[in-house]
Amino acid sequence: MNFNIISPITRLNEYATLSRSHLVLQHILHADYAEFYRKRKLIEGDFLILDNGAYEGARMPTLDEYRHNINFYRPDVCVLPDYLLQPWGKTFNAATRFLDDISGTTGEYEPQWLYIPQAEPGRLEDWNRSLEQILNDARVTWIGIPRALSTHIARDRLARVEAARHIRRVHPSIHMHAFGMVDGDIHELPYLEDAGVESVDSSAPVWRGWLGYSLTEQRDMKHWRTVGRECNFWANVLPRAYEHKMILHNLEACGVNTGR
């Protein structure tokens, strides 16, 4: 399973390049960030998934912004509009309408399309309904399994694994990507891979290590639940030797070959 490494911008060259697969966030409007991922695709031939920033609370890109970013990054896969923890129909209708509107308008290049089923907290039946509806749409070749399925919708730490197993049974040709890690839980990763998930992304290995926290020490994990914060992509206090070693340790715990 490919691990898409998310890092603050100042250390993309050091950490994100340890993977040949990347999740690119459309809402990060920074020249260095954009050029890094454009070169990873066009020069290095890496695999790119273009996300929409919904999890980070960003404004959903317009159709024109999607077109521009698709042609700029040339992603292999593009995430359709989704609305975190909102009624399932809002995401389903927005995604299918988007596909109708963008079809044939991106020039000579068109990526594969990824759909993230969404639902309100506790509404697992709605999440499943959204999934079953989109599996009938041949334009969608990837399913994204959000962290929120485990934390808010099903409220079960293994819900993403069970969802992936179900998808693999009913639609064996579909591709799957898991969005984020559930509280930095490295133990979920081999189960996701065994269930057929092809890739996962997370800032946890780098960002927690950047602040001196391990993904394998229970004391660090417990403390992070109290003091942890979202990745600061613009962090300018660089990791020291100790934090750098911790970042590499965390990445290795996630199955990344760091070359050490």
MARKE-173185 format. One record per residue: z, y, x of N, C-alpha, C in turn; residue number from 1. Coordinates in steps of 0.02 Angstrom, whole numbers, plus 50000, padded with zeros to 5 digits. Each point is the difference from the previous one (the first is absolute). Layout:
[[Z, Y, X], [Z, Y, X], [Z, Y, X], NUM],
...
***
This chain:
[[50000, 49940, 50042], [50000, 50060, 49958], [50000, 50062, 50044], 1],
[[49955, 50046, 49987], [49996, 50062, 50039], [50056, 50048, 49981], 2],
[[50031, 50029, 50052], [50053, 50049, 49988], [49973, 50069, 50016], 3],
[[49993, 50042, 49949], [49975, 50068, 50009], [50058, 50046, 50019], 4],
[[49998, 50024, 50061], [50056, 50037, 50029], [49995, 50074, 49983], 5],
[[50050, 50026, 49967], [50003, 50071, 49982], [50047, 50036, 50048], 6],
[[49976, 50054, 50030], [50038, 50034, 50052], [49995, 50076, 49992], 7],
[[50050, 50037, 50023], [49991, 50073, 50006], [49938, 50015, 50041], 8],
[[49969, 50057, 49986], [49936, 50017, 50029], [50001, 50003, 50076], 9],
[[50055, 50024, 50029], [50003, 50010, 50073], [49997, 49935, 50039], 10],
[[50012, 49943, 49967], [49999, 49936, 50036], [49953, 49949, 49968], 11],
[[49950, 50024, 49964], [49951, 49954, 49972], [49965, 49960, 50054], 12],
[[49982, 50033, 50054], [49964, 49966, 50054], [50042, 49946, 50033], 13],
[[50065, 50008, 49999], [50044, 49952, 50033], [50016, 49940, 49955], 14],
[[50012, 50013, 49936], [50024, 49946, 49956], [49947, 49975, 49951], 15],
[[49964, 50044, 49966], [49952, 49977, 49950], [49944, 49959, 50031], 16],
[[49985, 50013, 50063], [49946, 49963, 50034], [50019, 49928, 50016], 17],
[[50062, 49980, 49987], [50021, 49931, 50010], [49973, 49955, 49944], 18],
[[49969, 50031, 49950], [49968, 49963, 49946], [49927, 50021, 49995], 19],
[[49958, 49955, 49974], [49930, 50017, 49988], [49988, 50012, 49925], 20],
[[50054, 50005, 49962], [49996, 50013, 49928], [50048, 50057, 49983], 21],
[[49977, 50047, 49958], [50039, 50061, 49989], [49999, 50021, 49926], 22],
[[50055, 50032, 49979], [50003, 50033, 49935], [49998, 50075, 50014], 23],
[[49950, 50034, 49971], [49990, 50072, 50011], [50019, 50037, 49937], 24],
[[50041, 50052, 50007], [50025, 50038, 49943], [49958, 50063, 49991], 25],
[[49968, 50005, 49942], [49955, 50056, 49987], [50036, 50068, 50001], 26],
[[50063, 50001, 49981], [50033, 50065, 49992], [50024, 50030, 50065], 27],
[[49997, 49963, 50056], [50020, 50029, 50065], [49941, 50039, 50028], 28],
[[50005, 50065, 49993], [49946, 50045, 50022], [50017, 50027, 50069], 29],
[[49986, 49961, 50050], [50015, 50018, 50070], [49942, 49977, 50042], 30],
[[49972, 50045, 50040], [49939, 49985, 50038], [50009, 49940, 50046], 31],
[[50057, 49997, 50036], [50010, 49944, 50046], [50004, 49934, 49963], 32],
[[50034, 50000, 49942], [50006, 49939, 49959], [49931, 49978, 49977], 33],
[[49961, 50046, 49973], [49935, 49983, 49973], [49953, 49974, 50055], 34],
[[50000, 50034, 50057], [49954, 49979, 50053], [50021, 49933, 50030], 35],
[[50065, 49988, 50003], [50023, 49935, 50027], [49971, 49943, 49959], 36],
[[50008, 50004, 49934], [49977, 49944, 49958], [49924, 49998, 49993], 37],
[[49968, 50058, 50001], [49927, 50000, 49999], [49972, 49964, 50061], 38],
[[50030, 50012, 50058], [49977, 49967, 50062], [50018, 49926, 49999], 39],
[[50058, 49983, 49972], [50018, 49929, 49998], [49947, 49961, 49961], 40],
[[49973, 50031, 49948], [49949, 49965, 49960], [49931, 50004, 50033], 41],
[[49977, 50061, 50016], [49931, 50009, 50021], [49987, 49979, 50072], 42],
[[50052, 50005, 50043], [49991, 49983, 50070], [50029, 49931, 50016], 43],
[[50060, 49986, 49976], [50034, 49937, 50016], [49983, 49944, 49951], 44],
[[49975, 50019, 49941], [49982, 49948, 49951], [50060, 49971, 49964], 45],
[[50056, 50036, 49997], [50060, 49974, 49967], [49990, 49999, 49924], 46],
[[50045, 49963, 49966], [49998, 49992, 49927], [50044, 50054, 49969], 47],
[[49972, 50039, 49954], [50036, 50055, 49969], [50007, 49991, 49924], 48],
[[50061, 50011, 49976], [50013, 50005, 49928], [50019, 50073, 49987], 49],
[[49963, 50034, 49956], [50012, 50070, 49984], [50045, 50004, 49939], 50],
[[50062, 50024, 50010], [50049, 50004, 49946], [49994, 50068, 49965], 51],
[[50035, 50007, 49944], [49996, 50062, 49962], [50063, 50043, 50002], 52],
[[50053, 49976, 50032], [50062, 50040, 50006], [50045, 49998, 49940], 53],
[[49987, 49956, 49952], [50041, 49998, 49939], [50073, 49984, 50016], 54],
[[50012, 49953, 50045], [50070, 49981, 50015], [50037, 50059, 50030], 55],
[[49966, 50040, 50041], [50033, 50056, 50032], [50007, 50060, 49954], 56],
[[49977, 49994, 49938], [50007, 50054, 49951], [49947, 50054, 50007], 57],
[[49946, 49985, 50036], [49947, 50049, 50009], [49958, 50007, 49937], 58],
[[49968, 50057, 49993], [49953, 50011, 49945], [49942, 49951, 50007], 59],
[[49980, 49970, 49944], [49944, 49953, 50003], [49937, 50037, 50021], 60],
[[49963, 49974, 50049], [49938, 50033, 50022], [49950, 50006, 49942], 61],
[[49961, 50054, 50002], [49947, 50008, 49951], [49942, 49953, 50018], 62],
[[49953, 49994, 49954], [49941, 49959, 50013], [49962, 50026, 50061], 63],
[[49993, 50065, 50006], [49965, 50029, 50058], [50038, 49987, 50065], 64],
[[50067, 50003, 49998], [50039, 49986, 50060], [49994, 49927, 50019], 65],
[[50000, 49956, 49951], [49988, 49929, 50015], [49932, 49991, 50034], 66],
[[49948, 50030, 49973], [49934, 49993, 50029], [49999, 50024, 50072], 67],
[[50029, 50059, 50012], [50001, 50027, 50067], [50036, 49953, 50048], 68],
[[50058, 49976, 49981], [50040, 49957, 50044], [49967, 49932, 50011], 69],
[[49967, 49974, 49950], [49964, 49937, 50008], [49944, 50008, 50052], 70],
[[49964, 50054, 49996], [49946, 50011, 50048], [50024, 50022, 50069], 71],
[[50059, 50030, 50003], [50028, 50020, 50064], [50029, 49940, 50038], 72],
[[50042, 49961, 49966], [50034, 49944, 50034], [49958, 49936, 49999], 73],
[[49955, 49992, 49952], [49963, 49938, 49991], [50047, 49939, 49995], 74],
[[50049, 50003, 49953], [50048, 49945, 49995], [49968, 49936, 49975], 75],
[[50028, 49944, 50020], [49977, 49936, 49974], [50022, 49991, 49928], 76],
[[50060, 50026, 49984], [50029, 49993, 49934], [50028, 50068, 49979], 77],
[[49992, 50017, 49937], [50027, 50063, 49974], [50045, 49986, 49940], 78],
[[50059, 50030, 50000], [50049, 49990, 49946], [49982, 50045, 49941], 79],
[[49994, 49970, 49942], [49985, 50037, 49939], [50061, 50041, 49978], 80],
[[49990, 50050, 49958], [50057, 50040, 49975], [50053, 49955, 49968], 81],
[[50064, 50014, 50015], [50054, 49965, 49966], [50059, 50047, 49992], 82],
[[50043, 49984, 49953], [50057, 50044, 49983], [50064, 49959, 50001], 83],
[[50038, 50011, 50053], [50060, 49961, 50014], [50050, 50002, 49942], 84],
[[50019, 49940, 49977], [50053, 49991, 49950], [49986, 50038, 49935], 85],
[[49937, 50008, 49983], [49981, 50030, 49937], [49966, 49947, 49956], 86],
[[49990, 50014, 49936], [49971, 49949, 49955], [49937, 49968, 50028], 87],
[[49995, 49935, 49993], [49946, 49963, 50033], [49931, 50025, 49981], 88],
[[49991, 50022, 49938], [49935, 50023, 49978], [49976, 50063, 50035], 89],
[[50047, 50041, 50023], [49980, 50062, 50034], [49962, 49983, 50064], 90],
[[50027, 49953, 50038], [49966, 49979, 50062], [49936, 49963, 49984], 91],
[[50002, 49953, 49953], [49941, 49961, 49983], [49943, 50044, 49976], 92],
[[50015, 50046, 49956], [49947, 50044, 49973], [49973, 50047, 50054], 93],
[[50045, 50027, 50042], [49978, 50045, 50052], [49956, 49964, 50051], 94],
[[50019, 49939, 50018], [49963, 49962, 50050], [49931, 49980, 49974], 95],
[[49996, 49975, 49939], [49935, 49978, 49974], [49955, 50060, 49985], 96],
[[50029, 50055, 49977], [49959, 50060, 49990], [49974, 50027, 50067], 97],
[[50043, 49997, 50051], [49980, 50021, 50067], [49941, 49959, 50025], 98],
[[50003, 49934, 49990], [49945, 49957, 50022], [49935, 50017, 49963], 99],
[[50006, 50015, 49936], [49940, 50021, 49963], [49971, 50064, 50028], 100],
[[50044, 50048, 50018], [49977, 50066, 50021], [49972, 50000, 50071], 101],
[[50030, 49959, 50045], [49980, 50004, 50070], [49942, 49953, 50017], 102],
[[49986, 49954, 49957], [49947, 49951, 50014], [49933, 50034, 50016], 103],
[[49973, 49984, 50059], [49935, 50026, 50020], [50001, 50072, 50024], 104],
[[50059, 50029, 50010], [50003, 50072, 50019], [50026, 50011, 50071], 105],
[[50012, 49947, 50037], [50028, 50008, 50068], [49946, 49993, 50054], 106],
[[49937, 50006, 49980], [49947, 49993, 50049], [49987, 49928, 50017], 107],
[[49982, 49989, 50064], [49982, 49932, 50021], [50060, 49956, 50012], 108],
[[50060, 50029, 50000], [50060, 49961, 50017], [50046, 49993, 49940], 109],
[[50020, 49939, 49985], [50050, 49989, 49947], [50048, 49946, 50024], 110],
[[50065, 50014, 49997], [50050, 49952, 50022], [50012, 49947, 49947], 111],
[[50042, 49952, 50018], [50028, 49955, 49950], [50057, 50038, 49965], 112],
[[50014, 49980, 49939], [50050, 50037, 49960], [50063, 49958, 49990], 113],
[[50058, 50034, 50008], [50066, 49968, 49994], [50037, 50031, 49942], 114],
[[50028, 49958, 49957], [50038, 50022, 49942], [50073, 49980, 50008], 115],
[[50045, 50048, 49986], [50072, 49987, 50002], [50027, 50000, 49929], 116],
[[50017, 49942, 49972], [50030, 50000, 49934], [50067, 50039, 50001], 117],
[[50011, 50040, 49949], [50062, 50037, 49994], [50031, 49988, 49931], 118],
[[50064, 50016, 49995], [50035, 49995, 49936], [50065, 50038, 50006], 119],
[[50031, 50012, 49943], [50065, 50034, 50000], [50055, 49952, 50024], 120],
[[50056, 50027, 50023], [50055, 49957, 50024], [50020, 49949, 49948], 121],
[[50007, 49938, 50022], [50023, 49947, 49955], [49946, 49970, 49956], 122],
[[49938, 50026, 50005], [49946, 49978, 49955], [49953, 49952, 50037], 123],
[[50027, 49943, 50020], [49959, 49951, 50037], [49942, 49976, 49958], 124],
[[50010, 49992, 49935], [49946, 49976, 49957], [49941, 50049, 50001], 125],
[[50015, 50065, 50005], [49946, 50049, 50004], [49964, 49997, 50067], 126],
[[50037, 49988, 50053], [49969, 49994, 50066], [49952, 49940, 50000], 127],
[[50022, 49945, 49971], [49957, 49941, 49995], [49939, 50013, 49956], 128],
[[50010, 50038, 49948], [49944, 50017, 49955], [49948, 50042, 50038], 129],
[[50023, 50048, 50039], [49955, 50042, 50039], [49961, 49958, 50050], 130],
[[50035, 49952, 50032], [49967, 49956, 50047], [49947, 49957, 49966], 131],
[[50016, 49970, 49945], [49953, 49955, 49966], [49938, 50038, 49976], 132],
[[50011, 50062, 49977], [49944, 50040, 49976], [49951, 50017, 50056], 133],
[[50026, 50019, 50059], [49956, 50021, 50054], [49965, 49941, 50033], 134],
[[50029, 49941, 49997], [49968, 49941, 50029], [49934, 49983, 49965], 135],
[[49989, 50029, 49941], [49938, 49990, 49964], [49945, 50048, 50023], 136],
[[50018, 50048, 50043], [49952, 50051, 50023], [49973, 49980, 50068], 137],
[[49937, 49980, 50003], [49971, 49975, 50062], [49994, 50053, 50054], 138],
[[50007, 50064, 49982], [49996, 50053, 50050], [50060, 50001, 50046], 139],
[[50055, 49971, 49977], [50062, 50000, 50039], [50005, 49934, 50038], 140],
[[50003, 50005, 50067], [50002, 49940, 50041], [50066, 49994, 50038], 141],
[[50043, 50051, 49994], [50067, 49999, 50032], [50053, 50017, 49948], 142],
[[50057, 49967, 50005], [50059, 50017, 49961], [50055, 50023, 50049], 143],
[[50030, 50057, 49984], [50057, 50024, 50039], [50065, 49982, 49965], 144],
[[50047, 49972, 50037], [50064, 49981, 49971], [50052, 50050, 50024], 145],
[[50025, 50044, 49956], [50044, 50054, 50022], [50072, 49976, 50011], 146],
[[50033, 50036, 50044], [50071, 49987, 50012], [50040, 50007, 49935], 147],
[[49978, 50046, 49957], [50036, 50013, 49937], [50003, 49939, 49955], 148],
[[49955, 49952, 50009], [50004, 49939, 49959], [50066, 49965, 50012], 149],
[[50022, 49998, 50062], [50064, 49967, 50016], [50060, 50044, 49986], 150],
[[49993, 50066, 50015], [50059, 50044, 49998], [50014, 50029, 49930], 151],
[[49947, 50009, 49959], [50011, 50035, 49936], [49972, 49964, 49939], 152],
[[49943, 49965, 50008], [49967, 49972, 49942], [50028, 49931, 49982], 153],
[[49998, 49954, 50048], [50029, 49934, 49989], [50072, 49996, 50023], 154],
[[50018, 50044, 50047], [50068, 50000, 50029], [50019, 49932, 50028], 155],
[[49954, 49974, 50039], [50008, 49934, 50031], [49968, 50004, 50069], 156],
[[50038, 49984, 50052], [49976, 50008, 50068], [49940, 49956, 50016], 157],
[[49990, 49947, 49963], [49943, 49956, 50012], [49944, 50009, 49948], 158],
[[50005, 50053, 49961], [49950, 50011, 49947], [49929, 50008, 50029], 159],
[[49995, 50031, 50057], [49933, 50010, 50029], [49970, 49933, 50023], 160],
[[50043, 49958, 50026], [49977, 49934, 50022], [49975, 49959, 49940], 161],
[[50039, 50001, 49946], [49980, 49963, 49940], [49936, 50029, 49970], 162],
[[49993, 50066, 50002], [49939, 50031, 49974], [49940, 49979, 50042], 163],
[[50007, 49999, 50065], [49945, 49981, 50044], [49981, 49927, 49988], 164],
[[50048, 49957, 49992], [49986, 49929, 49986], [49961, 49993, 49935], 165],
[[50021, 50038, 49949], [49965, 49998, 49936], [49928, 50024, 50007], 166],
[[49991, 50056, 50035], [49932, 50027, 50009], [49956, 49950, 50036], 167],
[[50027, 49969, 50052], [49961, 49951, 50039], [49979, 49941, 49956], 168],
[[50045, 49980, 49953], [49983, 49943, 49956], [49945, 50018, 49951], 169],
[[50006, 50058, 49968], [49953, 50017, 49946], [49936, 50033, 50024], 170],
[[50002, 50028, 50061], [49941, 50036, 50025], [49998, 49990, 50076], 171],
[[49982, 49941, 50023], [50005, 49984, 50072], [49956, 50042, 50045], 172],
[[49950, 50034, 49974], [49955, 50039, 50044], [50023, 50072, 50010], 173],
[[50051, 50022, 49962], [50023, 50069, 50005], [50038, 50010, 50066], 174],
[[49995, 50061, 50028], [50038, 50017, 50060], [50064, 50036, 49978], 175],
[[50053, 49994, 50042], [50064, 50032, 49983], [50030, 50037, 50060], 176],
[[50028, 50058, 49985], [50037, 50040, 50049], [50068, 50018, 49969], 177],
[[50054, 49992, 50039], [50067, 50019, 49977], [50016, 50069, 50027], 178],
[[50018, 50045, 49955], [50015, 50068, 50019], [50074, 50008, 50017], 179],
[[50014, 50012, 50064], [50068, 50011, 50022], [50041, 49937, 50008], 180],
[[50058, 50008, 50030], [50049, 49946, 50005], [50058, 50016, 49953], 181],
[[50032, 49949, 49974], [50056, 50008, 49955], [50063, 50009, 50043], 182],
[[50021, 50062, 50008], [50059, 50017, 50040], [49996, 49971, 50071], 183],
[[49939, 50000, 50028], [49992, 49976, 50068], [50013, 49926, 50009], 184],
[[49993, 49961, 49946], [50016, 49929, 50001], [49945, 49960, 50036], 185],
[[50013, 49979, 50061], [49951, 49961, 50038], [49993, 49929, 49973], 186],
[[50050, 49977, 49963], [49999, 49930, 49976], [49949, 49989, 49945], 187],
[[49979, 50054, 49966], [49949, 49994, 49947], [49931, 49988, 50030], 188],
[[49988, 50023, 50061], [49933, 50000, 50029], [49968, 49931, 50003], 189],
[[50033, 49948, 50028], [49966, 49935, 50003], [49987, 49971, 49931], 190],
[[50041, 50015, 49951], [49988, 49976, 49932], [49938, 50034, 49969], 191],
[[49993, 50065, 50013], [49940, 50035, 49977], [49937, 49970, 50031], 192],
[[50004, 49988, 50066], [49942, 49971, 50034], [49984, 49931, 49972], 193],
[[50051, 49959, 49989], [49989, 49933, 49973], [49971, 50003, 49930], 194],
[[50015, 50054, 49963], [49975, 50007, 49931], [49929, 50027, 49999], 195],
[[49972, 50017, 50058], [49930, 50022, 50003], [49990, 50074, 50009], 196],
[[50054, 50038, 50010], [49993, 50072, 50013], [49970, 50009, 50069], 197],
[[49948, 50041, 50005], [49964, 50008, 50063], [50027, 50055, 50045], 198],
[[50034, 50049, 49971], [50025, 50055, 50041], [50058, 50034, 49964], 199],
[[50040, 50035, 50041], [50057, 50038, 49976], [50005, 50062, 50043], 200],
[[50026, 50054, 49972], [50010, 50061, 50039], [50073, 50021, 49997], 201],
[[50023, 50035, 50050], [50067, 50027, 49998], [50011, 50049, 50058], 202],
[[50041, 50050, 49987], [50024, 50045, 50052], [50067, 49977, 50028], 203],
[[50031, 49950, 49968], [50068, 49979, 50018], [50008, 49981, 50074], 204],
[[49956, 49958, 50029], [50012, 49981, 50070], [50002, 50059, 50048], 205],
[[49951, 50046, 49992], [49997, 50056, 50046], [50052, 50053, 49983], 206],
[[50003, 50021, 49937], [50043, 50056, 49981], [50074, 49982, 50008], 207],
[[50020, 49941, 49980], [50070, 49982, 50009], [50017, 49993, 50074], 208],
[[49955, 49969, 50038], [50011, 49996, 50072], [50002, 50068, 50033], 209],
[[49959, 50046, 49976], [49997, 50069, 50025], [50069, 50033, 49995], 210],
[[50036, 49981, 49948], [50068, 50027, 49989], [50055, 49953, 50025], 211],
[[49980, 49947, 50036], [50048, 49956, 50032], [50024, 49942, 49958], 212],
[[49964, 49982, 49945], [50023, 49948, 49955], [49957, 49937, 50007], 213],
[[50033, 49943, 49999], [49968, 49935, 50006], [49984, 49971, 49931], 214],
[[49947, 49961, 49996], [49984, 49963, 49939], [50031, 49931, 49998], 215],
[[50036, 49982, 50053], [50029, 49932, 50003], [50076, 50000, 50001], 216],
[[50030, 50058, 50011], [50073, 50004, 50001], [50027, 50020, 49931], 217],
[[50042, 49958, 49972], [50025, 50014, 49933], [50039, 50066, 49996], 218],
[[50036, 50016, 50053], [50038, 50062, 50001], [49953, 50060, 49994], 219],
[[49944, 49998, 50038], [49951, 50054, 49996], [49968, 50004, 49931], 220],
[[49984, 49942, 49972], [49968, 49998, 49935], [50045, 50030, 49946], 221],
[[50064, 49983, 50004], [50049, 50026, 49951], [50009, 50075, 50008], 222],
[[50004, 50024, 50062], [50009, 50071, 50012], [49939, 50039, 49978], 223],
[[49940, 49971, 50010], [49939, 50035, 49980], [49998, 50013, 49925], 224],
[[50027, 49955, 49961], [50000, 50009, 49927], [50038, 50063, 49981], 225],
[[50046, 50022, 50043], [50039, 50061, 49987], [49968, 50062, 50028], 226],
[[49973, 49995, 50061], [49976, 50060, 50035], [49924, 50003, 50006], 227],
[[49965, 49946, 49982], [49928, 49997, 50011], [49961, 50053, 49961], 228],
[[49942, 50018, 50027], [49957, 50049, 49968], [49927, 49982, 50013], 229],
[[49956, 50028, 49960], [49929, 49985, 50006], [49973, 50021, 50068], 230],
[[49947, 49966, 50020], [49969, 50015, 50064], [49977, 50073, 50003], 231],
[[50017, 50034, 50055], [49978, 50068, 50012], [49938, 49997, 50044], 232],
[[49942, 50008, 49970], [49937, 49994, 50037], [49993, 50054, 50052], 233],
[[50036, 50055, 49992], [49995, 50056, 50046], [50058, 50003, 50049], 234],
[[50036, 49946, 50008], [50059, 49999, 50044], [49981, 50023, 50070], 235],
[[50038, 50048, 50027], [49985, 50025, 50067], [50054, 49983, 50051], 236],
[[50054, 49968, 49978], [50050, 49973, 50047], [49978, 49929, 50016], 237],
[[49974, 49991, 50060], [49968, 49936, 50017], [50052, 49947, 50018], 238],
[[49983, 49937, 49988], [50047, 49946, 50016], [50012, 49995, 50075], 239],
[[50063, 49989, 50018], [50018, 49989, 50070], [49989, 49927, 50017], 240],
[[50017, 49982, 50062], [49987, 49931, 50023], [50034, 49949, 49954], 241],
[[50061, 50014, 49978], [50036, 49952, 49958], [49965, 49993, 49932], 242],
[[49982, 50057, 49970], [49966, 49997, 49935], [49931, 49966, 50007], 243],
[[49966, 50013, 50055], [49935, 49968, 50011], [50007, 49923, 50001], 244],
[[50050, 49976, 50036], [50012, 49928, 50002], [50018, 49973, 49931], 245],
[[50038, 50040, 49961], [50018, 49979, 49933], [49938, 49996, 49955], 246],
[[49954, 50048, 50007], [49939, 49999, 49962], [49960, 49936, 50015], 247],
[[49993, 49984, 50064], [49964, 49940, 50020], [50035, 49938, 49973], 248],
[[50066, 49999, 50003], [50039, 49944, 49973], [49986, 49992, 49925], 249],
[[50000, 50055, 49964], [49988, 49997, 49927], [49930, 49976, 49985], 250],
[[49951, 50024, 50037], [49931, 49979, 49989], [49992, 49925, 50014], 251],
[[50031, 49976, 50052], [49997, 49929, 50016], [50033, 49958, 49945], 252],
[[50054, 50026, 49971], [50034, 49965, 49945], [49954, 49994, 49939], 253],
[[49951, 50046, 49996], [49951, 50000, 49944], [49937, 49961, 50018], 254],
[[50001, 49968, 50058], [49944, 49958, 50020], [49945, 50036, 50039], 255],
[[50014, 50062, 50022], [49950, 50038, 50038], [50006, 49982, 50074], 256],
[[49943, 49987, 50032], [49998, 49987, 50072], [50000, 50066, 50037], 257],
[[50055, 50018, 50033], [50005, 50064, 50034], [49978, 49996, 50073], 258],
[[49984, 49940, 50024], [49978, 49993, 50069], [50056, 49998, 50050], 259],
[[50062, 49996, 49978], [50056, 49998, 50048], [50007, 49930, 50028], 260],
***
